[in-house]
Amino acid sequence: MTTVQWLLMLHISAAFFFVGGSVAAAILNTLAVRAERPSETASLLRLVRVTLPIIGIGVAGTLIFGIWLWHELDFGLDAWWIWASLVLWVIANALGGIGGRHQERSRKLAEQLATAGDTSTDELRALLRDPKGNAMSWLAGLATLAILVLMIWKPGS
Amino acid sequence: MVLAYSRPFWPLFLHVLGAMTLFGAILAAVILSGAAWRAPDRAYLRKATFWALVSGIPAYIVLRVGAQWIYSNEGFSGKDDPTWIGIGFAVSDAGLLLLLASIGCAYWWQRSGRPLAGRIVAGLSCLYLALLAVAWLAMSGKWG
């Protein structure tokens, strides 16, 4: 295998970790929102943490091997789709971080309620379904999807 | 994420998106089944495992349709196909059986709570996750 093939394999593996880990986190979050008891919500939101190292490896790997490939493949500094992907990469991470903090607030409240009778309250329900907090995670997902589109489409190359 | 050169956009996009989403669904199932195995009293984790696996079905369909679309576009015939295509199809076909068997066992586990069903679900999900990793490594590295 050539250097480019190795880099492509590692870059795509990182992309699988990034996107797959995010999908797994989204599934766990959706299940947590639909759970009946606060203890169940808290437990499912705790499991979201398991996906974070996987997403982290993906986030770092896509950037490192992506920039390396950019150099190896001589795409040049005028490849606007790579710059756009880098901007989207930053946006996806920033929005994902904000969405994650919102999930952490929900988890803490769910844990408090779990130890105090394990009955859901309007406050928890409102926090779990908060459109602003959830929008951050969905927008992070959309930004990631847009990166995938640019990477496959490669407009102008 | 530089994924490919000179291939039509839609088939490859659907194939890759389906594969990544399927990986995420199976990863969620592995995490949930592991947690449910350690805490057998928590029935909701068994139910969540079942639904995580079920969410892999649409992703599998998108992956498979995209794969067949690319295969037809590029004029492969099944004769002397590269090794990486063979690996991809083998994992795809065996994967469907694994996915359906996992869903069936997860349903049995959800209804009965029997530890054996949980072990089978966790084992099959881990095996499928590993096979998916082999497939993407083979296809992205163009093995053979």
Interface residues (C-beta under 8 A of the other chain):
Chain A: M1 Q5 W6 L8 M9 H11 I12 S13 A14 A15 F16 F18 V19 G20 G21 S22 V23 A24 A26 I27 L28 L31 A35 E36 R37 E40 S43 L44 L47 V50 T51 I54 T62 G66 L69 W70 L73 S85 L145 I147 L148 V149 M151 I152 W153 K154
Chain B: M1 V2 L3 A4 R7 F9 L12 F13 V16 L17 A19 M20 T21 F23 G24 A25 L27 A28 I31 L32 A35 R42 Y44 L45 A48 W51 A52 S55 A133 W136 L137 S140 G141 K142
